[in-house]
Amino acid sequence: MHGTIARMQRFASTPFRAFVILAGIFLVVGWLMGYLRSLDESLGVRLPAWVQIPGIVAIVSGATLGLTCGVMLSTRGIGTLGGEESFMPKEFLASGPFRFVRNPMSLGAVVLLAGFALWHRSTLGLGLAVAAFLAFHLVAVYVEEPGLERRFGASYRKYQQNVRRWVPRITR
């Protein structure tokens, strides 16, 4: 019995856990997005079939970005600290996808949602992706960024000057 509990505790503190949780969320959201398609059809709106190809590209891209960020955060903060600190990174992340945009995990989620909407040919799904983007933007501007600035100070302010919130810089 003790061995089973120890294995479960090790699983709960690994990057694999973040991968499993995020993958499960992605699959459920994709499945639920399919229900919006029937609502679209009842409203008489439907996207053309060719949008499914960019939808698949967006699903793969968004899921890869979200999972990569989730694993990075889980190895440097989430799940590695206790108490109230459990959702705060131990160190400021400016590597991997975080080098290009300040909110790559949220961006990946929006791209994934838009991909599912395109794959299911759902205009309401695209509206949901836009709503999610607006919610992520408000959280980033009014909650995450002020908190990171308080936590990391000058290093975060310099990061803000060099890395855009949502759209990667093409030049340095």
C-alpha positions in Angstrom: 0.0 0.0 0.0 2.8 2.4 0.9 4.5 1.8 -2.5 1.3 2.7 -4.3 1.0 6.0 -2.4 4.7 6.8 -3.0 4.2 6.1 -6.8 1.1 8.4 -6.8 3.1 11.2 -5.0 5.9 10.9 -7.5 3.4 11.1 -10.4 1.8 14.2 -8.8 5.1 16.1 -8.8 6.3 15.3 -12.3 6.1 17.1 -15.6 4.3 14.1 -16.9 1.4 15.1 -14.6 1.2 18.5 -16.3 1.3 16.8 -19.7 -1.6 14.4 -18.8 -3.7 17.1 -17.3 -3.3 19.5 -20.2 -3.7 16.8 -22.8 -7.0 15.8 -21.1 -8.2 19.3 -21.0 -7.4 19.8 -24.7 -9.2 16.6 -25.6 -12.3 17.5 -23.6 -12.4 21.0 -25.1 -12.1 19.6 -28.6 -14.9 17.2 -28.0 -17.1 19.8 -26.6 -16.4 22.2 -29.5 -18.0 19.6 -31.7 -21.4 20.4 -30.1 -21.2 24.0 -31.2 -21.2 22.8 -34.8 -24.8 21.6 -34.5 -25.8 24.9 -33.0 -24.1 26.7 -35.9 -26.1 24.6 -38.3 -29.3 25.4 -36.6 -28.5 29.1 -36.9 -27.6 28.6 -40.6 -24.0 29.5 -40.3 -21.2 27.1 -41.3 -17.6 27.5 -42.3 -16.4 26.0 -45.6 -14.7 22.6 -45.6 -11.2 23.9 -46.5 -10.8 25.6 -43.1 -10.3 22.1 -41.5 -6.8 21.9 -42.9 -5.6 25.2 -41.2 -7.6 24.0 -38.2 -5.5 20.8 -37.9 -2.3 22.9 -38.1 -3.6 25.2 -35.4 -4.6 22.3 -33.1 -1.1 20.7 -33.4 0.7 24.1 -33.0 -1.5 25.3 -30.0 -1.3 21.9 -28.2 2.5 21.7 -28.7 2.9 25.3 -27.4 0.6 24.8 -24.4 2.1 21.4 -23.4 5.7 22.7 -23.8 4.9 25.7 -21.5 3.0 23.5 -19.0 6.0 21.1 -18.7 8.4 24.0 -18.4 6.4 25.6 -15.6 5.8 22.3 -13.8 9.5 21.7 -13.6 10.3 25.2 -12.3 7.4 26.1 -10.1 3.9 24.7 -10.4 3.8 21.5 -8.4 7.3 21.8 -7.0 6.5 24.3 -4.2 4.1 23.9 -1.3 1.3 26.0 0.1 0.3 29.3 -1.5 3.5 29.3 -3.5 2.6 26.2 -5.5 1.4 28.2 -8.5 4.3 30.6 -8.7 7.5 29.8 -10.6 10.6 29.6 -8.5 12.5 31.4 -11.2 11.7 33.9 -13.9 11.3 32.1 -17.2 12.7 33.8 -20.3 13.7 30.7 -22.2 11.9 28.4 -24.6 8.6 29.9 -25.9 8.8 32.6 -23.3 11.7 34.2 -25.3 9.3 35.1 -28.1 6.0 36.1 -26.3 5.2 36.8 -22.7 2.1 34.6 -22.6 2.9 31.6 -24.8 0.7 29.2 -22.8 -2.4 31.4 -23.1 -1.5 32.0 -26.8 -1.3 28.3 -27.3 -4.7 27.7 -25.7 -6.3 30.4 -28.0 -4.7 28.9 -31.1 -5.8 25.4 -30.0 -9.4 26.7 -29.5 -9.4 28.4 -32.9 -8.0 25.2 -34.4 -10.8 23.1 -32.9 -13.3 25.6 -34.1 -11.9 25.5 -37.6 -11.7 21.7 -37.6 -15.4 21.5 -36.6 -16.2 24.4 -39.0 -17.9 26.3 -36.2 -18.3 30.1 -36.2 -19.5 30.0 -32.6 -16.3 28.1 -31.7 -14.3 31.0 -33.3 -16.3 33.4 -31.2 -15.4 31.3 -28.1 -11.7 31.5 -29.1 -12.0 35.3 -29.4 -13.7 35.5 -26.0 -11.0 33.3 -24.4 -8.3 35.6 -25.9 -10.0 38.6 -24.4 -10.2 36.9 -21.0 -6.6 35.8 -21.2 -5.6 39.4 -22.1 -7.4 40.9 -19.2 -5.9 38.4 -16.8 -2.4 39.0 -18.2 -2.7 42.8 -18.0 -4.4 43.2 -14.7 -3.3 40.1 -12.7 -0.3 38.3 -14.1 2.0 41.1 -15.2 1.6 43.3 -12.1 2.2 40.2 -9.9 5.3 39.2 -11.9 6.6 42.8 -11.8 6.2 42.8 -8.0 7.8 39.4 -7.7 10.8 39.9 -10.1 11.2 43.7 -10.3 13.6 45.2 -12.7 14.3 41.9 -14.5 10.7 41.5 -15.4 10.4 45.2 -16.6 13.4 44.7 -18.9 11.7 41.5 -20.2 8.5 43.5 -20.9 10.5 46.0 -22.9 12.1 43.3 -25.1 9.3 40.7 -25.4 5.8 41.5 -26.7 2.8 40.2 -24.9 1.1 38.3 -27.8 2.9 38.8 -31.1 6.5 37.7 -31.4 9.1 40.2 -32.6 10.6 39.5 -36.0 13.8 41.4 -35.2 15.7 41.6 -32.0 
